[in-house]
Amino acid sequence: MANEVAVPGDLYKADYIGSGTFIIKKPKRSAKKRRQSKLRGPKPGMRK
């Protein structure tokens, strides 16, 4: 496939520390998606 992008192996990762504690690593949401979510789904009772 010509359009393959190298994805790091630890893109999503959860490390168990102990006593029910985990360190979770995941990618941040892109600014574009956060903006669209805010525009399309306003909080109840708020004006646009």
SVG drawing of the C-alpha trace seen along z (x, -y; Angstrom):
<svg xmlns="http://www.w3.org/2000/svg" viewBox="-31 -33 38 37">
<polyline fill="none" stroke="black" stroke-width="0.4" points="0.0,0.0 1.4,-3.4 -0.2,-5.5 0.9,-3.7 1.8,-5.8 4.2,-4.5 2.3,-4.2 4.3,-4.0 3.6,-0.9 2.8,-2.8 0.1,-5.0 -2.4,-3.5 -0.9,-2.0 -2.0,-1.3 0.7,-0.4 -0.4,1.2 1.4,-0.5 -0.4,1.4 -3.3,1.2 -5.7,0.4 -3.6,-2.4 -2.8,-2.7 -0.8,-5.1 -2.8,-5.5 -1.2,-7.0 -3.4,-8.0 -3.2,-10.6 -4.7,-14.0 -7.7,-15.1 -7.0,-17.3 -7.9,-21.0 -10.1,-20.7 -12.2,-18.0 -12.5,-19.9 -13.7,-23.0 -16.3,-21.1 -17.6,-19.3 -18.0,-22.7 -19.8,-24.3 -22.2,-21.4 -23.0,-20.4 -23.5,-23.4 -24.1,-22.8 -27.7,-22.9 -28.9,-26.4 -26.1,-28.2 -26.5,-30.6 -24.4,-30.3"/>
</svg>
